[in-house]
Amino acid sequence: MPEPSNSIALRACLIVLLLNAVVGREINAEDEATSLKAIQAKASDGDPTAQFTLGLMHYNGDGVPASDTEAMKWFRVSAEKGNASAQRCLGYLYDIGAGVPENHAEAVKWYRKAATQNEAKAQNYLGVIYANGKGVPRNDAEALKWFRKAAEQGDASAQSNLAVIYANGTGVPKNDAESLKWFRKAAEQGDAKAQFNLGVIYANGTGIPQNEAEALKWYLKASNQGHTISQWFASGAYIFGMGVPKNYVEGYAWLSVAIASGFKEENNMISKLTYYMTLEQVAAAQKRAAQLFDQINANKKKNKKWKLTP
């Protein structure tokens, strides 16, 4: 059964976009240092957007030394001036104990301030807090409320979490159609957990006709983002010919990638599979696994380029 996502990722900005947004001009390698000084000057002068930007830069180590303490300092001064994104980021640092002792009550306080300003990511975080009963008593109705607010604004993580609520019938009647709707919205935005869950729905035929080929399609989308359980499911589809002709080379490759990525495989499936493969097939599978592993790691590195935060 799907579980609510706790992956509370702090969305930050590409430093080039951040500098361009604050300074208002194109940035190149030659004037980046000058632009950084401009941001620091604006932040020191009390500009809340520049303060938030500087906090993000310190959190990510973009153009300045990475420092949770400095990030906390700049997020706080910006948050206290009402910057909703800074309030959300400040809550996040309290939530994970970065630059400050972990304090879920403070996290809730700042998430709520941002959420009441309609900050979608903060609304999702607040939903997670209520769903897990962390810093507040567990409250399924409040979790649903905040997930829905964020989901309706297009936040993919919230859409996935809302789908889980309907899939499990947590605080609402179980509703496969609503679950499918929200998983699809999140999956189409690239949310790996939603892509995996959408694959499971197609594989099981939950509320829709069973379609193993469609299931594999979504497993592969999540697999290419490094979602290890999806990699395991994709390997099984190739090994057993579910939605695709049997292909031991591809099955071996995805199984190898899943294990290399941390999936706990206790049945020694790789060794069992090689019994049915030629030496040439095993060599091809290992070469393919190395290619996939490198490609996935490259994708992860590319996706660490933070997106512009409102």
C-alpha positions as CSV (number, residue, x, y, z in Angstrom):
1,M,0.0,0.0,0.0
2,P,1.4,3.4,-0.9
3,E,2.7,5.6,2.0
4,P,2.7,9.4,2.4
5,S,5.9,10.9,1.1
6,N,8.2,12.5,3.7
7,S,10.6,13.7,1.2
8,I,10.6,17.3,2.2
9,A,13.0,18.7,-0.2
10,L,14.2,22.4,0.2
11,R,13.6,23.8,-3.3
12,A,16.3,26.4,-4.1
13,C,17.3,28.4,-7.1
14,L,20.0,28.2,-9.6
15,I,22.4,30.8,-8.6
16,V,22.3,32.4,-12.1
17,L,18.6,32.7,-11.9
18,L,18.7,34.0,-8.4
19,L,21.2,36.7,-9.2
20,N,19.3,37.6,-12.3
21,A,16.1,37.9,-10.4
22,V,17.6,40.1,-7.7
23,V,19.9,42.2,-9.7
24,G,17.7,42.3,-12.8
25,R,20.2,41.7,-15.6
26,E,22.1,38.8,-17.3
27,I,24.9,37.3,-15.3
28,N,28.1,35.8,-16.7
29,A,31.2,34.3,-15.1
30,E,33.0,37.7,-15.1
31,D,30.5,39.7,-13.1
32,E,29.1,36.9,-10.8
33,A,31.3,38.1,-7.9
34,T,30.1,41.7,-8.3
35,S,26.5,40.5,-8.4
36,L,27.0,38.4,-5.3
37,K,28.2,41.5,-3.5
38,A,25.1,43.3,-4.7
39,I,22.9,40.6,-3.2
40,Q,24.8,40.7,0.1
41,A,24.5,44.5,0.1
42,K,20.7,44.3,-0.5
43,A,20.4,41.7,2.2
44,S,22.4,43.8,4.7
45,D,20.2,46.8,3.8
46,G,17.1,44.7,4.9
47,D,15.7,43.6,1.5
48,P,13.7,40.4,2.4
49,T,14.0,38.9,-1.1
50,A,17.8,39.3,-1.1
51,Q,17.9,37.9,2.4
52,F,15.9,34.9,1.3
53,T,18.2,34.5,-1.7
54,L,21.3,34.7,0.4
55,G,19.8,32.0,2.7
56,L,19.3,29.7,-0.2
57,M,22.8,30.3,-1.4
58,H,24.3,29.4,2.0
59,Y,22.1,26.3,2.3
60,N,23.2,25.0,-1.1
61,G,26.7,26.4,-1.1
62,D,26.0,28.3,-4.3
63,G,28.7,30.9,-4.7
64,V,29.2,31.2,-0.9
65,P,30.4,28.6,1.7
66,A,27.6,26.1,2.6
67,S,26.4,26.9,6.1
68,D,23.2,25.9,7.7
69,T,23.8,28.5,10.4
70,E,24.1,31.3,7.9
71,A,21.1,30.0,6.0
72,M,19.1,30.0,9.2
73,K,20.2,33.5,10.0
74,W,19.1,34.9,6.6
75,F,15.9,32.9,6.4
76,R,14.9,34.1,9.8
77,V,15.3,37.8,9.1
78,S,13.4,37.4,5.8
79,A,10.7,35.3,7.4
80,E,10.1,37.8,10.2
81,K,9.4,40.4,7.5
82,G,6.7,38.1,6.1
83,N,8.5,36.4,3.2
84,A,6.4,33.2,2.8
85,S,9.2,31.2,1.1
86,A,11.6,32.1,3.8
87,Q,9.1,31.1,6.4
88,R,8.7,27.7,4.8
89,C,12.5,27.2,4.5
90,L,12.9,28.3,8.2
91,G,10.3,25.8,9.2
92,Y,12.1,23.1,7.2
93,L,15.5,23.8,8.9
94,Y,13.7,23.4,12.3
95,D,12.0,20.3,11.0
96,I,15.3,18.5,10.1
97,G,17.5,20.2,12.7
98,A,19.8,21.9,10.3
99,G,21.7,24.9,11.8
100,V,19.5,24.7,14.9
101,P,18.3,21.9,17.2
102,E,15.4,20.0,15.8
103,N,12.1,21.6,16.9
104,H,8.9,20.4,15.4
105,A,6.8,22.9,17.2
106,E,8.8,25.7,15.6
107,A,8.6,24.0,12.3
108,V,4.8,23.9,12.5
109,K,4.7,27.5,13.5
110,W,6.7,28.7,10.5
111,Y,5.0,26.3,8.0
112,R,1.7,27.6,9.2
113,K,2.7,31.2,8.6
114,A,3.8,30.4,5.1
115,A,0.8,28.1,4.4
116,T,-1.7,30.8,5.4
117,Q,0.0,33.0,2.8
118,N,-0.9,30.2,0.2
119,E,2.6,29.0,-0.1
120,A,2.0,25.6,-1.7
121,K,5.1,23.7,-0.5
122,A,4.5,24.9,3.0
123,Q,0.9,23.6,2.8
124,N,2.2,20.2,1.7
125,Y,4.8,20.2,4.5
126,L,2.1,21.1,7.0
127,G,0.0,18.2,5.7
128,V,2.8,15.8,6.2
129,I,3.2,17.1,9.8
130,Y,-0.5,16.4,10.5
131,A,-0.4,13.1,8.7
132,N,2.5,11.9,10.8
133,G,1.6,13.6,14.1
134,K,5.0,15.2,14.4
135,G,4.9,18.4,16.5
136,V,1.1,18.3,16.6
137,P,-1.4,15.6,17.4
138,R,-2.1,13.5,14.3
139,N,-5.1,14.9,12.5
140,D,-6.2,13.2,9.2
141,A,-8.7,15.9,8.4
142,E,-6.1,18.7,8.7
143,A,-3.6,16.6,6.6
144,L,-6.3,16.2,3.9
145,K,-7.1,19.9,4.0
146,W,-3.5,21.1,3.5
147,F,-2.6,18.4,1.0
148,R,-5.6,19.5,-1.1
149,K,-4.8,23.2,-0.9
150,A,-1.3,22.5,-2.2
151,A,-2.3,19.9,-4.7
152,E,-4.9,22.2,-6.3
153,Q,-2.0,24.7,-6.7
154,G,-0.1,22.1,-8.7
155,D,2.4,20.9,-6.1
156,A,3.4,17.4,-7.2
157,S,4.4,16.1,-3.8
158,A,1.1,17.2,-2.4
159,Q,-0.8,15.6,-5.3
160,S,1.0,12.4,-4.6
161,N,0.2,12.6,-0.9
162,L,-3.4,13.4,-1.6
163,A,-3.5,10.3,-3.9
164,V,-2.2,8.2,-1.0
165,I,-5.0,9.5,1.3
166,Y,-7.6,8.4,-1.2
167,A,-5.8,5.1,-1.9
168,N,-5.7,4.2,1.8
169,G,-9.0,5.7,2.8
170,T,-7.3,7.8,5.5
171,G,-9.9,10.1,6.9
172,V,-12.0,9.9,3.8
173,P,-13.8,7.0,2.1
174,K,-11.4,5.0,-0.1
175,N,-11.7,6.3,-3.7
176,D,-9.7,4.6,-6.4
177,A,-10.8,7.1,-9.0
178,E,-9.6,10.1,-7.0
179,S,-6.4,8.3,-6.1
180,L,-5.7,7.6,-9.8
181,K,-6.4,11.2,-10.7
182,W,-4.0,12.7,-8.3
183,F,-1.2,10.1,-8.8
184,R,-1.5,10.8,-12.5
185,K,-1.2,14.5,-12.0
186,A,1.9,14.1,-9.8
187,A,3.4,11.4,-12.1
188,E,3.1,13.7,-15.2
189,Q,5.0,16.3,-13.3
190,G,7.8,13.9,-12.7
191,D,7.2,12.8,-9.1
192,A,9.0,9.4,-9.0
193,K,6.9,8.0,-6.1
194,A,3.7,8.9,-7.9
195,Q,5.1,7.3,-11.1
196,F,5.8,4.1,-9.2
197,N,2.4,4.1,-7.6
198,L,0.7,4.7,-11.0
199,G,2.6,1.7,-12.3
200,V,1.3,-0.4,-9.5
201,I,-2.2,0.7,-10.2
202,Y,-1.9,-0.3,-13.8
203,A,-0.2,-3.6,-12.9
204,N,-3.0,-4.5,-10.5
205,G,-5.9,-3.0,-12.5
206,T,-7.1,-1.0,-9.5
207,G,-10.0,1.1,-10.8
208,I,-8.9,0.8,-14.4
209,P,-8.3,-2.1,-16.8
210,Q,-5.0,-3.9,-16.0
211,N,-2.2,-2.9,-18.4
212,E,1.2,-4.3,-17.7
213,A,2.8,-2.4,-20.6
214,E,1.6,0.9,-19.1
215,A,2.8,-0.2,-15.7
216,L,6.3,-0.8,-17.0
217,K,6.2,2.6,-18.7
218,W,5.7,4.3,-15.4
219,Y,8.2,2.0,-13.5
220,L,10.8,3.0,-16.1
221,K,10.1,6.7,-15.7
222,A,10.6,6.4,-11.9
223,S,13.6,4.0,-12.4
224,N,15.4,6.6,-14.5
225,Q,15.2,9.0,-11.6
226,G,16.8,6.5,-9.3
227,H,13.7,5.1,-7.6
228,T,15.1,1.7,-6.5
229,I,11.8,-0.1,-5.9
230,S,10.7,0.8,-9.4
231,Q,14.0,-0.5,-10.7
232,W,13.2,-3.8,-9.0
233,F,9.7,-3.9,-10.4
234,A,11.0,-3.1,-13.9
235,S,13.6,-5.9,-13.7
236,G,10.8,-8.3,-12.8
237,A,8.7,-7.2,-15.8
238,Y,11.6,-7.9,-18.1
239,I,12.5,-11.2,-16.5
240,F,9.0,-12.6,-16.4
241,G,7.7,-10.9,-19.6
242,M,5.0,-8.7,-18.0
243,G,4.0,-6.1,-20.5
244,V,7.0,-6.7,-22.6
245,P,8.7,-9.8,-24.2
246,K,11.0,-11.6,-21.8
247,N,14.5,-10.0,-21.8
248,Y,17.0,-11.5,-19.3
249,V,19.7,-9.0,-20.3
250,E,17.5,-6.0,-19.5
251,G,16.0,-7.7,-16.4
252,Y,19.5,-8.5,-15.1
253,A,20.6,-4.9,-15.8
254,W,17.8,-3.3,-13.9
255,L,18.1,-5.8,-11.1
256,S,21.8,-5.0,-10.8
257,V,21.1,-1.2,-10.8
258,A,18.5,-1.6,-8.1
259,I,21.0,-3.6,-5.9
260,A,23.8,-1.1,-6.6
261,S,21.4,1.7,-5.6
262,G,20.7,0.1,-2.2
263,F,17.8,-2.2,-2.8
264,K,17.9,-5.1,-0.3
265,E,17.7,-8.2,-2.5
266,E,17.6,-11.3,-0.2
267,N,16.9,-14.1,-2.7
268,N,20.1,-14.0,-4.7
269,M,18.1,-13.4,-7.8
270,I,21.1,-12.3,-9.9
271,S,22.8,-15.7,-9.4
272,K,19.6,-17.5,-10.1
273,L,19.0,-15.5,-13.3
274,T,22.5,-16.2,-14.7
275,Y,21.7,-19.9,-14.7
276,Y,19.4,-19.1,-17.7
277,M,21.8,-16.8,-19.5
278,T,24.8,-17.4,-21.7
279,L,28.2,-15.8,-20.8
280,E,27.7,-13.3,-23.6
281,Q,24.3,-12.3,-22.3
282,V,25.7,-11.8,-18.8
283,A,28.5,-9.6,-20.2
284,A,26.0,-7.6,-22.2
285,A,23.7,-7.2,-19.1
286,Q,26.6,-6.0,-17.0
287,K,27.6,-3.5,-19.6
288,R,24.0,-2.3,-19.9
289,A,23.8,-2.0,-16.1
290,A,26.9,0.2,-16.0
291,Q,25.4,2.4,-18.7
292,L,22.1,2.7,-16.8
293,F,23.8,3.4,-13.5
294,D,25.9,6.2,-15.0
295,Q,22.9,7.7,-16.8
296,I,20.8,7.7,-13.6
297,N,23.5,9.3,-11.6
298,A,23.9,11.9,-14.3
299,N,20.2,12.6,-14.1
300,K,20.3,12.9,-10.3
301,K,23.2,15.4,-10.6
302,K,21.3,17.4,-13.2
303,N,18.2,17.4,-11.1
304,K,20.1,18.9,-8.2
305,K,20.1,22.1,-10.1
306,W,17.5,23.8,-8.0
307,K,14.4,25.4,-9.5
308,L,13.3,28.9,-9.0
309,T,11.4,29.2,-5.8
310,P,8.5,31.7,-5.5
